[in-house]
């Protein structure tokens, strides 16, 4: 099973996602949770749908009084304990269990760490980006989630986004060695990427002139 973009889904499902996106602006959180949750049961590789589900839940978090409705640490520990064997035996089932928690609005940091690990075991890099991004939003003042996000962004070829995340880290902790190393790697990758674009353009024009 591979990862899926929304455009990879059939027309009926694409219309459902479009409807859910429109509901996001109207505060239709429960509707979005229902649509996206059901879709992910059958298409767990649809990373953009999982991201939309999170956006709906996060909007509810922001509209609540702080993060008081988030599950406590014991919930995260219990979830980790009850699912730890699945990471090796059935990472897809583990990812589905993470989705179940989202549908139930059971939100805790360990959920997104587990989601990232399950996606990594499956080789689903875009799903890793989603999980790391969600954790960095949930723990917006912590450095570690931003570092994890930057590392994954470099892997998927988005160095500029990684640089933005790392610059935030270094604004908080200028001497953070991990951030400095990742920033160097991201900067090199961004330079090479930009150079490739320029080379492609030069090649194109050269061929056109010839």
N, C-alpha and C positions, 0 to 999 in steps of 0.2 A: 504493500500500500504506500502510495506517495502523498506528498503534500499537495494541496489544491488551492488555487486561487478561486475567488468567487466566479470569475469568468469561465472556469472549468466546469462549474455545476450546470445542470440542465436549466432551461429557461424558467420552469416553474419555481425552482429553488432560488434562482437569481432574483425573481420577483419578490419572493418572501424576504430575502435579505434587503432588497431595496426598500420594502415596506418597513422593515425593522429600523433601517437607517433613518427614514423619515420620522419614525416614532421617537427617535432619540432626541430630536429637537423639541418634542412636545412632552417630554418627561414620561414616556410610556415604558418604564423600566420593566415591569412585569411582562408586558407583551414581548419585548425584546428578549428577555430571559427565556420565555417559552419557545419562541421561534428559533433562536440561536441554539438553545439547549437541545432541542429535538433534532436539529440539523446535525449537530456535532455527534450525536449518538451514532448516526449512520455514516458521517463523513468527518471523522476525527482529524483528518489531515487538512481541513479547511481553516488554516491559521487566521485568515482575515475575519472569519466568522467569530472565532474565539476572541479576537481583539475587539470586535464590536460588542460582544457580550460583556467584556471587561469595561469598556467605555460606559455602558449603561450602569453597571454596578458602581463604577467609580463616581459617576455623577450623583448617585444616591449617597455615597460616602461623603462627598463634598457638601451635599445639601443637609446632611445630618449634623448633629452637634459633635463636631470633632470626629474621632474614629471610635466612638463609644460602642457602636454596634458590631465592631469587628470581634471575631472569636478570640478567646484568650489563648495564652501560650500553651495551656494544657491541651487544648484542642489540636494545636499543631503537633505537639509531641505525640498524642494518641494517633493522629493520622499517619505520621511518619513511622511509628512503631508498627501499625497495622498493615502498612503497605510496603515496607522496606524490601521484602523478598521479591516483590513484583518487578523491581528495577532490573533484575537479572533474568527473571523467568518470563515476564510478559510486560515489557514497558508500554505497549499499546494499551493494555488493560489499566495500567497505572495512570496513563494520561486520561483515559475515560473516567477514572475515579476522581481525578482532579476536576474534570468538567462537572461531575456530579456535585462536588462541593460548591462550585461556582453557581450552579443552578439553584442550590439550596441557600445561597447567599452566606455560606460559611467561609469567611475570608480570614486567612492568617498567612503570615509571611512564608511559613514552611511550604504552603501549598504551591507557591510560585517557584520556589527552589526545587521542589519535587517535579513540577511540570517541566522545568528546564532540563533536569537530569533525564527524565523520560524521553523528552524530545531529542536529547543528545544521543541516547541509546538507540533511538530509531533513525538517527541521521537526518532529522527534520530541522534544518538550520533556521528556516523562517519562523518555525514554532518556538525555537529557542529565543529568537529576537523578541517575539511577543511576550514570552514569559519573563525575560530579563527586563524588558521595558515596563511591564506591569509592576514588577517588584520595585523598580526604581521610582515609579510614581507613587506606590503605596508607602515606601520609605524614602520620601523625597529629600530628606535632610541627611541621609546616610551615604557614606562614600562607597562602601563595598558593592551595593547593587549597581552603581554607575560604572564601576570598574568592570564588573561582569558583563554589563551591557556593551561597553566599549570593546571588550575583547571579542564578543560575538559579532559585533558590527564589522570589525576588521576582517573576521573570517568570511563574512558574506559579501565582502567587497564594498562596504560603505564607510570608507575611512573618514570622510568629512563629518558624518554624523558621530563617529567615534571621537573625533577631535573635539567636537562640541561638548560631549559628555565628559571628556578628560579635562578640558579647560575648566569646567565647573568644579571637578574634584580638586584641581590644583589651585583654584581660587580659595578653596577651603583649607587645603593642606599642601602648601607649596613644595614641601620636601618629601611628598609621598613618592617613594621610589618606584612602586608598581605603576603609578599613573605616569611618571616621567618616561619609563621604559615603553609603555603602551603608546604614549604620545609620539615618541620617536618612530615606532613601528607604523603608526597610523599616518604620520607625516610622510614617511617614505612611500607607503602604499598610495597615498593621495597624489604624490608627485609622479609616481610611475603611472598611475591611472590617467592623470591629466596628460602625461607625455604620450601615452598610447592613443588617446583621443586626437592629440595634435598630429601624431604620426599617421593615423588613419586619414585625417583630413588632408595631409600633405600628399599621401599616396593617391587619394581620390582625385585631387586636383591635377596631380602629375599625369595620372592615367587619362584624365579628361583632355589635357592639353596634347597628349600624344595621340 
